[in-house]
Amino acid sequence: MSNLTVDVGHAVSNQTPPMVGHNAFSQDPVLVEALEREGAGWAHDHCAEFGAIVGSERVAELVRLANKHTPELRSYDRFGNRIDFVEFHPAYHALMAIAFGAGVHCFAYNANRPGGHVARAALSYLWNQAENGTGCPTSMAYAAIGGFQMSRRLSGEWLKKLAAEDYDPGFKPMSEKRAVTVGYAMTEKQGGSDLRANSTTARRIGREPDADIYELTGHKWFFSAPMSDGFFTTAQTQRGISCFFVPRWKPDGSRNSFFIQRLKDKCGNRSNASSEAELAGTWAVLVGEEGRGVRTILESADYTRLDFAIGSAALLRQALNLAMFHAQHREAFGKHLIDQPMMKNTLADLALESEAATLLAMRLAGALDRAEHDESQRRLTRILTPVAKYWNCKRAPVVVEEALECIGGNGYVEEHPMARLYREAPINTIWEGTSNMMCMDVVRAIGRVPGTLDAIMDEIRLGASADRRIGAWASEIETIARDRELAAQQARRLTEMLALGVQASVIARYSSGQVASAFLETRLEKRSGRTFGTLEGSHDLDAIVRRASLSEAPVSRRLTVEGRGRLAKSLDEVAQRAVEASGLVQHGGDAPPVK
Ligand SMILES: Cc1cc2nc3c(=O)[nH]c(=O)nc-3n(C[C@H](O)[C@H](O)[C@H](O)COP(=O)(O)OP(=O)(O)OC[C@H]3O[C@@H](n4cnc5c(N)ncnc54)[C@H](O)[C@@H]3O)c2cc1C
């Protein structure tokens, strides 16, 4: 204790230390087991190294800085030239470098073996426990890899640089960069959910050997990560909404004419820039079939929707970790909070929710991996994607709120990571399709894509042999799902029941007996209240809390990287290079203007 502390009057006691130095992978049995079960056990060591980085003090500090010193738009240089440059704190670039360097966006493709999407899902789950603003660009890059594969023009150097485990923030043409990032800009002022309402127009200006070239005129009302090297967008041609790729630089080396009007002052996701942009004679490449732009974009959306189901599961997990950590350290009324019966009940209830969200997201990633060779898994992916996106994203805000309250006043103060999680929690319900859009998509899939309902019912019924309540739940779902009118009117209820059905099925088969018993009784039989902490007394709350607790010994069966391993060292180098490349220094103090 320093003299200064004594001089100002009191010694500090009973405050919880920062939650750093843990391994977010190795100390999470639910994730370790799911990775193995869903076919990516081979990625164990990479995840373990990344888990140590995610839990490190250094990353916690970078996250704090990147969210405190938020991006700023520099529209003009000092001479009055329009530059449209978004300036980020170096901590943001360091975080981007860690995430992209570890392959959070591209691991599925580069792994080139079964289980790639599951392994990448685990990395994304880990990263989203650390930071969510950079989770937006990693998610869009993951989706864009598929988008690039659809175009002859983009499937070469663009794809190679997008799928690089590297990050290069340099403001220069793609050909001069080691790695690129990609955004998606569809939403306009008059409508986001209904993309057919887009008013931006596209005029064909030529044909090159590998693509049709257009000029775009209009605006985009929400455009995140506008410093990306290119972005997918939508615009009207004579044949209707079509999908385009807009590079930041034209092939002749001049800057493309698209203008960032202002940055959004957002409630959360503050380290990430989201902008409004004007397209004025913007050079663009047609992607996919003309007039089928909504369908083309939706193919990418399946990946981002999976990733936001994962991202929200990660938010739940991190909120639970923080609440649990606090309850283990803080004393009130003569005991640690975790030993107070009502707090234990609340934490156990939150732990059920977190485990269920994680398993739902990882099951979807597993289905996606198998979809290429297994028709039933392809159909399952079609319906489970909107189901998981809806449910996990909807659960995040309520879970985070309860976890925040477990921490008390400190949780509501910006110095604590929980305040950021609280502001972060609602966004995943909105972008990449709002909750209602997800439920409409579930009904659409059941009505229009043969076999999707059977695929998800089969998945749910796999759990029926472990617990008969699951069979009864499945029958109840089918009564609604097989009646089209009822399904449309009760789309939210149906989607929720499907989500709970899949969660129950996976939990009954693979979780601990204590978790399965409490989950089935409270979620399927509905024997609990409307807030968390209302589990009945018969459940083994100690066992549930113990399973979810980070303080348990690491469960990894192999390597547990507590120190600085090979991955950490290589990410240090990527981060250092990124910070050096991020400023305007390379351009003699100014970004190049639009010609
Ligand atoms: C931080 C942030 C970043 C974003 N970044 C991007 C980006 O990078 N690129 C991009 O393109 N967009 C981005 N968006 C926009 C986002 O995708 C849209 O806000 C979203 O798609 C919803 O569109 P909207 O805001 O126009 O709402 P609307 O479409 O007007 O919907 C408003 C409400 O009405 C509901 N609704 C609409 N139609 C129906 C119906 N038929 N039945 C029942 N309910 C209905 C919706 O579910 C929603 O709850 C971002 C948004 C935010 C907040």
The ligand as an ORCA input file, in Angstrom:
! r2SCAN-3c Opt
* xyz 0 1
  C     -24.225     -0.138    -35.958
  C     -24.848     -0.511    -37.252
  C     -24.033     -0.844    -38.312
  C     -24.595     -1.200    -39.532
  N     -23.773     -1.518    -40.568
  C     -24.317     -1.800    -41.786
  C     -23.486     -2.083    -42.910
  O     -22.259     -2.134    -42.809
  N     -24.073     -2.313    -44.089
  C     -25.422     -2.284    -44.246
  O     -25.897     -2.510    -45.347
  N     -26.236     -2.019    -43.198
  C     -25.721     -1.788    -41.978
  N     -26.532     -1.521    -40.915
  C     -27.961     -1.394    -41.140
  C     -28.781     -2.587    -40.707
  O     -28.474     -3.698    -41.508
  C     -30.250     -2.158    -40.799
  O     -30.474     -1.198    -39.785
  C     -31.190     -3.329    -40.646
  O     -31.109     -4.175    -41.768
  C     -32.651     -2.865    -40.490
  O     -33.009     -1.949    -41.465
  P     -33.663     -0.553    -41.068
  O     -32.824      0.088    -40.027
  O     -33.905      0.200    -42.310
  O     -35.042     -0.922    -40.371
  P     -36.408     -1.309    -41.095
  O     -36.140     -2.198    -42.244
  O     -37.180     -0.078    -41.343
  O     -37.113     -2.141    -39.944
  C     -37.586     -1.521    -38.738
  C     -38.292     -2.592    -37.898
  O     -39.405     -3.100    -38.614
  C     -39.363     -4.509    -38.664
  N     -39.973     -4.964    -39.909
  C     -39.678     -4.602    -41.183
  N     -40.459     -5.251    -42.053
  C     -41.269     -6.063    -41.317
  C     -42.296     -7.007    -41.619
  N     -42.633     -7.277    -42.880
  N     -42.903     -7.657    -40.599
  C     -42.571     -7.413    -39.328
  N     -41.614     -6.543    -38.968
  C     -40.979     -5.869    -39.944
  C     -37.889     -4.852    -38.574
  O     -37.711     -6.169    -38.084
  C     -37.409     -3.798    -37.598
  O     -37.660     -4.237    -36.286
  C     -26.001     -1.200    -39.678
  C     -26.813     -0.877    -38.591
  C     -26.248     -0.532    -37.396
  C     -27.142     -0.179    -36.254
*
